[in-house]
């Protein structure tokens, strides 16, 4: 096995391990709560209300992108949900 193959194998193992890690970031609860409280139908409407491109919401929902300060503030402004509550919705509940 050459160096390149070893590197590819190591990267693949890292990606598999990362996929199995429990994440404290749970975006679906946040996005679904926003959609419900704002009486929207889907992510597309949420994008329009928040004035963001659909890939942003998609990446957040699929855990490819964390909720940054700018979008968190926009969520707060458009929904009137306190920022603290929005932040709590993004973290996994610990029971």
NORWO-V175379 format. One record per residue. N is the residue number from 1. RES is the residue in three letters. SS is DSSP state (a for helix, b for strand, c for the rest). NEAR is the number of other ideal C-beta (glycine too) atoms within 10 Angstrom. Layout:
n,res,ss,near
N,RES,SS,NEAR
N,RES,SS,NEAR
//
This chain:
n,res,ss,near
1,UNK,c,7
2,UNK,c,7
3,UNK,a,7
4,UNK,a,8
5,UNK,a,9
6,UNK,a,10
7,UNK,a,10
8,UNK,a,12
9,UNK,a,11
10,UNK,a,10
11,UNK,a,10
12,UNK,a,10
13,UNK,a,10
14,UNK,a,10
15,UNK,a,10
16,UNK,a,9
17,UNK,a,9
18,UNK,a,9
19,UNK,a,9
20,UNK,a,7
21,UNK,c,7
22,UNK,c,5
23,UNK,c,11
24,UNK,c,9
25,UNK,b,13
26,UNK,c,14
27,UNK,a,20
28,UNK,a,13
29,UNK,a,14
30,UNK,a,23
31,UNK,a,19
32,UNK,a,14
33,UNK,a,16
34,UNK,a,21
35,UNK,a,17
36,UNK,a,9
37,UNK,a,11
38,UNK,c,16
39,UNK,c,7
40,UNK,c,16
41,UNK,c,8
42,UNK,c,9
43,UNK,a,18
44,UNK,a,11
45,UNK,a,13
46,UNK,a,22
47,UNK,a,17
48,UNK,a,11
49,UNK,a,16
50,UNK,a,18
51,UNK,c,9
52,UNK,c,16
53,UNK,c,10
54,UNK,a,12
55,UNK,a,11
56,UNK,a,16
57,UNK,a,21
58,UNK,a,13
59,UNK,a,14
60,UNK,a,22
61,UNK,a,16
62,UNK,c,10
63,UNK,c,13
64,UNK,c,10
65,UNK,c,16
66,UNK,c,12
67,UNK,c,18
68,UNK,c,11
69,UNK,a,8
70,UNK,a,9
71,UNK,a,18
72,UNK,a,16
73,UNK,a,12
74,UNK,a,15
75,UNK,a,24
76,UNK,a,16
77,UNK,a,11
78,UNK,a,14
79,UNK,a,19
80,UNK,c,9
81,UNK,c,17
82,UNK,c,10
83,UNK,a,13
84,UNK,a,9
85,UNK,a,12
86,UNK,a,19
87,UNK,a,13
88,UNK,a,12
89,UNK,a,20
90,UNK,a,18
91,UNK,b,13
92,UNK,c,11
93,UNK,c,8
94,UNK,c,5
95,UNK,c,3
//
